[in-house]
Amino acid sequence: MKVNELRQLSMADLNKKLQELRNKTRELRFSIANNQLSHVKDLDKTKKEIARILTIINQKRSVSEGQSVEAK
């Protein structure tokens, strides 16, 4: 998923996607440990996607906190 598409998602959708990717990461690690996975780069791609989502979540959180501080 592209960054622009991720930014359009709500916080609930981002958290859901994050949970799905964390489960996928766990499954990929088990597959690698059991020598069932031939494309180890899939794990790296998944980790990068998790990092993108966490970055967007933190950006949205800081923007919402900034707006609440300015309202005071």
C-alpha positions in Angstrom: 0.0 0.0 0.0 1.3 3.4 -0.8 1.9 6.2 1.7 -0.8 8.4 0.2 -3.4 5.6 0.5 -2.3 5.0 4.1 -2.7 8.6 5.1 -6.3 8.6 3.9 -7.2 5.8 6.3 -8.7 6.4 9.7 -6.8 5.7 12.9 -9.0 2.5 13.5 -8.2 1.3 10.0 -4.5 2.0 10.5 -4.4 0.1 13.8 -6.3 -2.8 12.2 -3.8 -2.9 9.3 -0.9 -2.7 11.8 -2.2 -5.7 13.7 -2.6 -7.7 10.4 1.0 -6.9 9.4 2.4 -7.8 12.8 0.6 -11.2 12.5 2.0 -11.7 9.0 5.5 -10.9 10.4 5.2 -13.5 13.0 4.0 -16.1 10.5 6.9 -15.2 8.2 9.4 -15.6 11.0 8.0 -19.1 11.8 8.2 -20.0 8.1 11.8 -18.8 7.9 12.7 -20.8 11.0 11.2 -23.9 9.5 12.9 -23.4 6.1 9.5 -23.1 4.4 10.0 -19.7 3.0 12.1 -19.1 0.0 11.6 -15.3 -0.3 13.1 -13.8 2.9 12.7 -10.3 1.5 9.0 -10.6 2.2 9.8 -10.2 5.9 11.8 -7.0 5.2 8.9 -5.6 3.1 6.5 -6.3 5.8 8.7 -4.6 8.4 9.0 -1.5 6.3 5.2 -1.4 5.8 4.8 -1.6 9.6 7.3 1.3 10.0 5.3 3.4 7.5 2.0 2.8 9.3 3.6 3.6 12.7 5.0 6.8 11.3 1.6 7.9 9.9 -0.1 7.0 13.2 2.5 9.2 15.1 2.0 12.0 12.7 -1.7 12.0 13.1 -1.4 11.7 16.8 0.9 14.7 17.0 -1.3 16.8 14.8 -4.4 16.0 16.9 -2.5 16.8 20.1 -1.2 20.1 18.6 -4.7 21.1 17.7 -6.0 20.4 21.2 -3.1 22.5 22.7 -3.9 25.4 20.4 -7.6 25.3 21.4 -6.7 26.0 25.1 
